[in-house]
Amino acid sequence: MIKDEEPKREPAAVSLTKAAPDARNRKQIAIRLAVGGAIAGVASAVLLIWAPWVDRTPFTAYKIGLSAPENSTPGSTPNSCVGTASSGSETVIYSEDGTRLAAGHAEMEGEVLGPEFGDWAGHCMILTRIENVPGGHGTYFVEWDGGTRYEDTEDHLRRSLEESRESWKKEKMPTG
């Protein structure tokens, strides 16, 4: 051995097995996991109930009714008409559980549709404006003049007046 050299030492033994936590550490880990799971569960439930992505603002729905020429009379101005069955009738919007949400009455006079409306040309278009429909229901039920309720979507009911009117240009008259 050289004088300034230190003696060689053997490396200390290294264990490759993980030391098992004692009982107290295991209990703390279990408690932390339980608390974390409970917090995550409550947060998820609150988020699903609150659903911030759902538009809950009230809106105006526009429903358009058509009366055949034989079921309407001329209105007070050129190209206006009065639907004998639909003018003044009430349209009600309900939630899925049957709660009455909003209602509106059809206008007394409508518009005689021109040739751009294809199959519906000559029919009397009567508008019903239903204001303050609560948003966020997704599915609604609509009832016209006390008749049968039919299902409608929020997206469909939220269409603008112009979109509702224009959609009739593409509609075909049912056959049969």
Backbone bond lengths (Angstrom), bond angles and torsions (degrees), N, CA, C in turn:
res aa  C-N    CA-C-N  psi(-1)  N-CA   C-N-CA  omega(-1)  CA-C   N-CA-C  phi
1 M - - - 1.429 - - 1.522 109.05 -
2 I 1.317 112.51 140.29 1.459 118.52 -179.55 1.519 106.97 -83.87
3 K 1.263 113.82 150.91 1.436 120.56 -170.39 1.528 113.18 -60.16
4 D 1.341 121.25 -47.03 1.465 122.67 -175.79 1.531 112.83 -86.15
5 E 1.248 117.01 -3.10 1.453 120.72 -179.04 1.517 110.79 -82.11
6 E 1.313 114.18 141.68 1.469 118.00 177.15 1.509 108.69 -85.99
7 P 1.287 116.45 153.38 1.466 118.61 178.67 1.527 110.39 -66.54
8 K 1.325 116.79 145.52 1.466 121.92 179.27 1.512 108.35 -73.73
9 R 1.317 113.61 136.24 1.461 118.94 179.47 1.526 108.70 -116.64
10 E 1.270 115.78 149.43 1.457 121.48 176.96 1.536 108.34 -80.30
11 P 1.340 116.81 142.36 1.470 118.38 178.31 1.528 110.45 -65.78
12 A 1.345 114.65 150.17 1.462 120.02 179.02 1.527 108.75 -69.53
13 A 1.287 116.59 152.97 1.461 121.86 -179.55 1.526 109.26 -69.08
14 V 1.349 116.44 136.38 1.460 122.19 179.61 1.519 107.29 -113.08
15 S 1.338 116.31 130.77 1.451 120.83 178.80 1.521 108.63 -93.97
16 L 1.315 117.08 133.00 1.459 121.38 178.63 1.523 111.94 -94.39
17 T 1.284 118.81 -3.65 1.465 121.72 177.88 1.513 108.56 -93.60
18 K 1.375 114.55 142.93 1.449 120.19 -179.31 1.517 108.17 -79.09
19 A 1.277 115.09 138.42 1.465 118.50 178.71 1.515 108.29 -69.65
20 A 1.283 117.05 133.16 1.456 122.13 -179.89 1.518 109.33 -72.10
21 P 1.367 116.91 134.27 1.452 118.22 178.79 1.524 109.53 -67.26
22 D 1.265 115.26 150.09 1.452 117.44 178.61 1.529 108.74 -76.97
23 A 1.290 118.56 172.80 1.461 124.19 -173.54 1.526 111.34 -61.03
24 R 1.322 117.20 -36.76 1.459 120.87 -178.77 1.534 110.51 -65.50
25 N 1.325 117.68 -42.44 1.455 121.40 178.84 1.529 111.13 -65.23
26 R 1.311 117.31 -39.40 1.472 120.90 178.33 1.522 110.76 -62.91
27 K 1.306 117.50 -40.09 1.463 121.99 -179.91 1.530 109.88 -65.55
28 Q 1.329 118.09 -41.69 1.459 122.17 178.73 1.534 110.68 -64.20
29 I 1.312 116.51 -41.20 1.465 120.58 178.82 1.525 109.63 -63.45
30 A 1.323 117.65 -44.32 1.466 121.81 179.77 1.528 110.95 -62.50
31 I 1.322 117.22 -41.10 1.468 120.99 179.20 1.518 110.29 -65.39
32 R 1.327 116.74 -43.99 1.464 120.38 179.43 1.526 111.71 -62.48
33 L 1.317 116.57 -41.37 1.463 119.83 177.47 1.526 111.23 -64.79
34 A 1.312 118.45 -41.35 1.465 122.16 179.70 1.527 110.69 -64.54
35 V 1.333 117.13 -45.12 1.466 120.92 179.57 1.527 110.08 -64.86
36 G 1.319 117.27 -44.69 1.466 120.81 178.50 1.522 111.52 -60.82
37 G 1.327 117.05 -42.11 1.463 120.89 178.13 1.520 111.90 -64.27
38 A 1.330 116.26 -40.95 1.466 120.14 178.91 1.526 110.58 -64.21
39 I 1.326 117.42 -43.60 1.467 120.99 179.21 1.525 110.34 -62.67
40 A 1.318 116.96 -44.43 1.464 120.73 178.99 1.532 110.76 -62.56
41 G 1.337 117.63 -40.04 1.462 121.06 179.33 1.517 112.20 -65.04
42 V 1.324 116.82 -44.41 1.464 120.82 178.74 1.530 110.19 -64.79
43 A 1.324 117.53 -43.61 1.464 121.32 179.33 1.530 110.72 -61.24
44 S 1.316 117.12 -41.32 1.474 120.68 178.88 1.519 110.97 -64.43
45 A 1.334 116.58 -44.21 1.470 120.19 179.97 1.521 111.32 -62.84
46 V 1.323 117.12 -43.49 1.467 121.06 178.95 1.520 110.09 -62.45
47 L 1.304 117.35 -43.50 1.463 121.14 -179.60 1.529 111.22 -62.90
48 L 1.331 117.30 -41.75 1.468 119.87 -179.85 1.518 112.03 -68.35
49 I 1.330 117.03 -37.72 1.469 120.34 179.64 1.523 109.93 -71.93
50 W 1.315 117.12 -45.07 1.460 121.90 -178.26 1.518 110.90 -70.02
51 A 1.328 117.50 -41.42 1.469 124.94 178.20 1.528 112.03 43.59
52 P 1.336 117.28 70.01 1.461 119.75 -176.27 1.525 114.14 -63.47
53 W 1.307 118.68 -15.23 1.465 121.48 -179.74 1.524 111.81 -80.82
54 V 1.348 118.33 -8.67 1.462 122.01 -178.91 1.528 109.24 -87.68
55 D 1.321 116.55 128.45 1.466 122.01 178.54 1.527 108.10 -79.79
56 R 1.312 116.14 108.24 1.468 121.27 -178.17 1.533 112.77 -101.15
57 T 1.325 117.03 7.97 1.460 119.06 -179.30 1.522 110.09 -69.32
58 P 1.335 116.76 141.00 1.469 119.51 176.49 1.523 109.74 -64.41
59 F 1.321 115.72 151.74 1.467 120.27 -178.60 1.517 109.52 -142.26
60 T 1.329 115.20 169.25 1.463 121.78 175.76 1.520 108.17 -104.02
61 A 1.315 115.87 125.59 1.471 121.55 177.18 1.528 108.18 -97.29
62 Y 1.322 115.65 142.08 1.457 121.42 177.65 1.522 107.86 -117.42
63 K 1.318 116.04 118.13 1.462 121.03 176.28 1.525 107.00 -112.98
64 I 1.313 115.17 135.99 1.453 120.92 -178.23 1.515 109.13 -116.60
65 G 1.323 114.51 128.88 1.455 121.10 176.57 1.524 109.66 -112.71
66 L 1.307 115.81 147.73 1.464 120.49 179.29 1.526 109.82 -120.45
67 S 1.308 115.02 134.94 1.467 121.07 174.91 1.522 107.73 -113.96
68 A 1.303 115.34 134.06 1.464 120.22 177.62 1.527 108.95 -62.92
69 P 1.330 116.97 153.78 1.471 119.81 -178.62 1.535 113.11 -53.67
70 E 1.330 116.60 -35.74 1.472 118.48 -179.84 1.537 112.79 -73.08
71 N 1.348 116.78 -11.88 1.472 121.08 178.77 1.526 112.22 -109.06
72 S 1.327 116.05 22.22 1.456 119.15 178.57 1.526 109.64 -142.24
73 T 1.314 114.17 161.23 1.457 120.47 179.35 1.525 108.53 -125.54
74 P 1.330 117.82 159.94 1.464 119.56 178.52 1.532 111.12 -60.87
75 G 1.328 115.36 145.92 1.459 120.45 178.82 1.515 111.80 -90.96
76 S 1.320 116.13 -165.26 1.459 121.60 -174.93 1.533 113.31 -81.54
77 T 1.325 117.93 -13.88 1.468 121.65 179.16 1.532 108.40 -130.01
78 P 1.348 117.15 162.78 1.472 118.89 178.83 1.543 110.31 -59.32
79 N 1.304 115.87 143.29 1.472 124.67 -179.45 1.524 113.71 63.41
80 S 1.333 117.44 15.97 1.461 119.55 172.38 1.524 108.01 -105.78
81 C 1.314 115.61 162.64 1.454 120.21 -175.97 1.528 109.55 -151.55
82 V 1.317 114.58 164.37 1.457 121.56 174.63 1.527 106.36 -124.32
83 G 1.311 116.08 118.99 1.463 119.80 177.01 1.510 108.69 -79.66
84 T 1.325 116.75 120.10 1.467 119.25 -173.45 1.519 112.49 -65.86
85 A 1.318 118.84 -26.15 1.464 120.71 -179.40 1.522 112.45 -101.07
86 S 1.328 117.45 -25.07 1.459 118.53 -170.62 1.519 115.09 -104.91
87 S 1.312 119.31 -26.12 1.461 121.05 -176.48 1.525 110.68 -61.66
88 G 1.334 115.91 127.93 1.461 121.86 178.56 1.515 115.22 81.65
89 S 1.331 118.48 -4.96 1.468 120.32 -177.57 1.535 110.62 -71.90
90 E 1.320 115.99 154.43 1.465 121.41 -177.34 1.525 111.46 -95.58
91 T 1.319 115.44 137.95 1.461 122.72 172.14 1.516 106.97 -116.18
92 V 1.336 116.19 129.00 1.467 121.80 -177.55 1.525 108.42 -118.03
93 I 1.325 115.60 139.95 1.462 121.49 176.08 1.522 107.98 -111.38
94 Y 1.339 115.25 129.62 1.459 123.41 -178.95 1.528 110.34 -117.42
95 S 1.327 115.16 156.14 1.467 120.35 171.67 1.524 108.00 -80.72
96 E 1.328 116.40 174.30 1.469 120.79 179.88 1.517 111.85 -61.38
97 D 1.345 117.73 -30.85 1.468 120.11 -179.04 1.528 112.81 -85.94
98 G 1.350 117.22 3.86 1.462 121.11 175.60 1.517 114.53 93.88
99 T 1.328 118.30 3.96 1.461 121.03 178.30 1.527 109.69 -72.83
100 R 1.318 115.80 130.85 1.470 121.03 177.55 1.522 108.32 -71.64
101 L 1.331 116.90 121.57 1.462 121.79 -175.76 1.522 113.22 -101.45
102 A 1.322 117.58 -41.52 1.463 121.54 -176.20 1.523 108.93 -164.41
103 A 1.328 115.21 160.89 1.464 120.04 178.74 1.519 109.46 -150.83
104 G 1.313 115.18 157.30 1.455 121.59 176.39 1.519 109.70 -152.02
105 H 1.317 115.72 158.91 1.463 120.83 178.90 1.525 109.86 -109.00
106 A 1.313 114.77 142.64 1.464 120.45 178.13 1.521 109.40 -65.41
107 E 1.315 115.41 145.90 1.455 119.96 176.06 1.524 109.05 -63.97
108 M 1.308 116.03 153.42 1.468 119.88 -178.36 1.531 111.72 -73.08
109 E 1.322 116.22 -35.25 1.457 119.70 179.11 1.510 109.78 -117.40
110 G 1.328 115.61 148.09 1.451 122.13 178.14 1.511 111.10 -126.45
111 E 1.310 114.19 -158.61 1.466 121.77 -175.47 1.529 109.15 -122.63
112 V 1.327 116.27 135.37 1.463 120.59 173.34 1.522 106.43 -78.25
113 L 1.332 116.35 123.99 1.462 120.96 -175.39 1.527 111.56 -75.55
114 G 1.324 114.60 139.86 1.458 121.39 -179.43 1.518 112.39 -87.74
115 P 1.320 116.69 -177.11 1.466 121.78 -175.42 1.530 113.59 -64.11
116 E 1.344 118.62 -22.35 1.473 120.49 178.30 1.530 112.54 -64.81
117 F 1.332 116.87 -11.91 1.464 121.13 179.12 1.528 111.97 -92.40
118 G 1.323 117.32 10.08 1.469 121.60 173.39 1.517 113.38 56.16
119 D 1.328 116.41 -121.12 1.467 122.38 -177.32 1.526 113.13 -56.75
120 W 1.323 117.01 -24.97 1.460 121.28 -173.98 1.534 112.91 -94.80
121 A 1.326 118.24 2.54 1.465 121.18 178.67 1.520 109.77 -55.50
122 G 1.325 115.92 136.17 1.466 121.63 179.99 1.521 113.41 90.44
123 H 1.327 117.86 -15.38 1.464 120.31 178.36 1.530 109.89 -75.53
124 C 1.307 116.04 157.84 1.454 123.22 179.22 1.535 108.40 -95.77
125 M 1.341 115.97 116.07 1.466 121.13 -179.91 1.532 108.86 -94.67
126 I 1.327 115.26 118.81 1.463 121.55 -179.54 1.528 108.46 -112.09
127 L 1.313 116.88 129.72 1.462 123.21 -177.51 1.532 111.03 -96.91
128 T 1.328 114.99 137.24 1.461 121.28 169.67 1.516 107.39 -120.00
129 R 1.316 115.67 124.27 1.468 122.38 178.61 1.532 106.62 -104.91
130 I 1.334 115.63 122.44 1.473 121.07 -179.37 1.513 107.10 -115.84
131 E 1.318 116.64 105.05 1.458 121.86 -174.56 1.526 111.88 -90.78
132 N 1.330 114.26 156.81 1.476 123.24 175.50 1.519 113.99 59.37
133 V 1.326 116.41 42.19 1.465 120.42 172.75 1.531 106.55 -75.66
134 P 1.333 118.70 122.76 1.465 119.43 -179.71 1.530 110.68 -65.55
135 G 1.323 116.21 130.96 1.452 120.84 179.42 1.517 111.91 -81.16
136 G 1.318 115.32 167.48 1.454 121.14 173.06 1.507 116.55 95.91
137 H 1.324 118.10 1.57 1.470 119.54 -179.33 1.524 112.81 -85.33
138 G 1.319 117.05 -24.27 1.464 119.78 179.29 1.512 112.43 78.59
139 T 1.327 116.57 -59.73 1.464 121.99 179.02 1.527 108.53 -117.24
140 Y 1.313 115.30 135.72 1.461 121.96 179.57 1.527 108.06 -129.39
141 F 1.331 115.72 163.87 1.453 120.99 172.94 1.517 107.83 -121.92
142 V 1.329 115.37 131.97 1.458 122.21 -175.08 1.524 108.02 -114.15
143 E 1.328 115.12 136.56 1.471 121.11 179.19 1.517 107.92 -129.69
144 W 1.323 115.93 124.23 1.455 121.09 179.12 1.511 109.72 -104.81
145 D 1.324 116.31 125.20 1.469 124.16 173.34 1.527 113.07 52.28
146 G 1.338 116.69 39.12 1.462 120.61 176.35 1.521 114.97 75.68
147 G 1.319 117.43 9.34 1.468 121.31 -178.31 1.520 112.25 -84.32
148 T 1.304 114.86 -155.59 1.459 121.93 -178.35 1.524 110.47 -71.34
149 R 1.316 116.00 138.97 1.462 120.64 175.97 1.518 109.31 -81.54
150 Y 1.311 115.52 140.53 1.457 120.22 175.41 1.519 108.99 -127.48
151 E 1.320 115.51 153.41 1.461 122.42 -177.34 1.523 110.16 -81.35
152 D 1.333 115.71 140.31 1.455 121.07 176.27 1.526 108.19 -142.56
153 T 1.314 116.31 151.75 1.466 120.14 -178.53 1.519 110.55 -92.67
154 E 1.315 115.32 157.95 1.459 120.30 177.59 1.521 110.82 -64.05
155 D 1.324 117.28 -39.94 1.463 120.15 178.67 1.527 111.07 -58.11
156 H 1.326 116.07 -41.80 1.463 120.84 -179.89 1.532 110.47 -67.72
157 L 1.324 116.76 -43.13 1.464 119.95 -179.08 1.532 112.17 -69.66
158 R 1.321 117.82 -26.96 1.471 121.67 -179.37 1.532 113.13 -81.17
159 R 1.321 118.19 -1.22 1.466 119.09 178.98 1.522 110.38 -61.07
160 S 1.309 115.70 146.88 1.466 120.57 178.43 1.530 109.27 -68.79
161 L 1.330 114.87 166.69 1.461 120.20 177.14 1.522 110.53 -59.20
162 E 1.328 116.41 -42.91 1.467 120.31 -179.35 1.532 111.39 -64.09
163 E 1.335 117.31 -42.52 1.478 120.57 178.24 1.526 110.44 -63.06
164 S 1.329 116.89 -41.96 1.467 120.64 179.52 1.522 111.04 -63.16
165 R 1.314 115.35 -44.09 1.468 120.80 -179.67 1.530 110.76 -65.12
166 E 1.344 116.45 -47.41 1.461 121.38 -177.83 1.526 112.63 -63.89
167 S 1.317 117.19 -28.74 1.476 119.36 -177.90 1.523 111.96 -61.91
168 W 1.343 117.01 -26.52 1.465 119.74 179.80 1.523 112.21 -71.80
169 K 1.311 118.22 -17.58 1.470 120.32 177.21 1.523 111.05 -69.29
170 K 1.320 116.40 -25.25 1.471 121.25 -177.66 1.527 112.31 -96.86
171 E 1.338 117.31 -15.72 1.466 121.46 -177.02 1.531 110.59 -73.12
172 K 1.297 114.31 139.43 1.472 120.05 174.55 1.516 108.82 -100.33
173 M 1.311 115.13 146.52 1.453 120.05 178.14 1.525 108.87 -71.88
174 P 1.350 116.59 133.10 1.469 118.24 179.45 1.523 111.37 -64.13
175 T 1.299 115.64 145.89 1.457 119.88 177.63 1.515 109.22 -103.95
176 G 1.288 114.91 151.23 1.462 117.30 174.50 1.428 115.85 115.23
